[in-house]
Amino acid sequence: MGVSDNIKQFLKTEIPENVKLIAVSKTKPVETILEAYQSGHKIFGENKAQDLASKYEQLPKDIEWHMIGHMQSNKVKYIAPFVSLIHGVDSFKLLKVINKEGEKNKRKIDCLLQFHIATEETKFGLDLIEASKFLTTEEFGNLEYVNICGVMGMATFTENEDTIRTEFKELVHIFNELKNIFFANNNSFKEISMGMSGDYKIAIEEGATMVRIGSLLFGIRNY
Ligand SMILES: *Cc1c(COP(=O)(O)O)cnc(C)c1O
């Protein structure tokens, strides 16, 4: 089956109505993404700002582009004019840069706060204390060009399903805490982005509203 059929099939059998599929097209050429687009699916994710910008330029403009990877402050400018959602906001500093770029482009940029839920040291992310610290500041309250839509996290890369499930539960717990304490009156704070090719079933069972799927749809990546 080609990538377009893969996506159609995957949406039909694996993804409930209330869950959004982010088709992760990183490392794939625009031709392949265009083929995927023929399925009718229009939400794609990339993990490098410059790749994202270049693919945006070359592909149909009704694609909703998500930045799913680690975001460096100096690269926000490449994607600020068009990005639909930045999943990996892991510092207040980065959030302030996104706000500034949003202001330059006269648009409010949707963001998710990334939390560190895995046991691996290498995965980026905030913890609840860190996030609470800046969410209570006046400076945060004054950011007019960012819109915090929820949380994102990556589970440990392991075969152990209990570990993965526990980590996703932790992310849901963090989401609920933040919702109750800081975002009770904010209707756009509703997204939980968790689950990849290897663990999306568990993520959906635990309450993911968005899953980020690459290799299952596009095949193995060759870097
Ligand atoms: C690459 C990537 C994915 C997709 O990974 P697959 O295992 O190929 O589905 C999801 N989320 C992030 C942050 C990624 O970098």
Ligand as a Chemical Component Dictionary entry (heavy atoms), coordinates in Angstrom:
data_LIG
# 
_chem_comp.id                   LIG 
_chem_comp.type                 NON-POLYMER 
_chem_comp.pdbx_formal_charge   0 
_chem_comp.three_letter_code    LIG 
# 
loop_
_chem_comp_atom.comp_id 
_chem_comp_atom.atom_id 
_chem_comp_atom.alt_atom_id 
_chem_comp_atom.type_symbol 
_chem_comp_atom.charge 
_chem_comp_atom.model_Cartn_x 
_chem_comp_atom.model_Cartn_y 
_chem_comp_atom.model_Cartn_z 
_chem_comp_atom.pdbx_ordinal 
LIG C1 C1 C 0 9.642  11.485 15.033 1  
LIG C2 C2 C 0 8.679  11.908 16.064 2  
LIG C3 C3 C 0 7.415  11.306 16.164 3  
LIG C4 C4 C 0 6.960  10.155 15.281 4  
LIG O1 O1 O 0 7.708  9.030  15.547 5  
LIG P1 P1 P 0 7.314  7.575  14.940 6  
LIG O2 O2 O 0 7.873  6.633  15.938 7  
LIG O3 O3 O 0 7.986  7.501  13.617 8  
LIG O4 O4 O 0 5.848  7.523  14.847 9  
LIG C5 C5 C 0 6.548  11.786 17.128 10 
LIG N1 N1 N 0 6.882  12.786 17.956 11 
LIG C6 C6 C 0 8.081  13.404 17.892 12 
LIG C7 C7 C 0 8.376  14.504 18.828 13 
LIG C8 C8 C 0 9.026  12.988 16.957 14 
LIG O5 O5 O 0 10.205 13.590 16.917 15 
# 
loop_
_chem_comp_bond.comp_id 
_chem_comp_bond.atom_id_1 
_chem_comp_bond.atom_id_2 
_chem_comp_bond.value_order 
_chem_comp_bond.pdbx_ordinal 
LIG C1 C2 SING 1  
LIG C2 C3 SING 2  
LIG C2 C8 DOUB 3  
LIG C3 C4 SING 4  
LIG C3 C5 DOUB 5  
LIG C4 O1 SING 6  
LIG O1 P1 SING 7  
LIG P1 O2 DOUB 8  
LIG P1 O3 SING 9  
LIG P1 O4 SING 10 
LIG C5 N1 SING 11 
LIG N1 C6 DOUB 12 
LIG C6 C7 SING 13 
LIG C6 C8 SING 14 
LIG C8 O5 SING 15 
# 
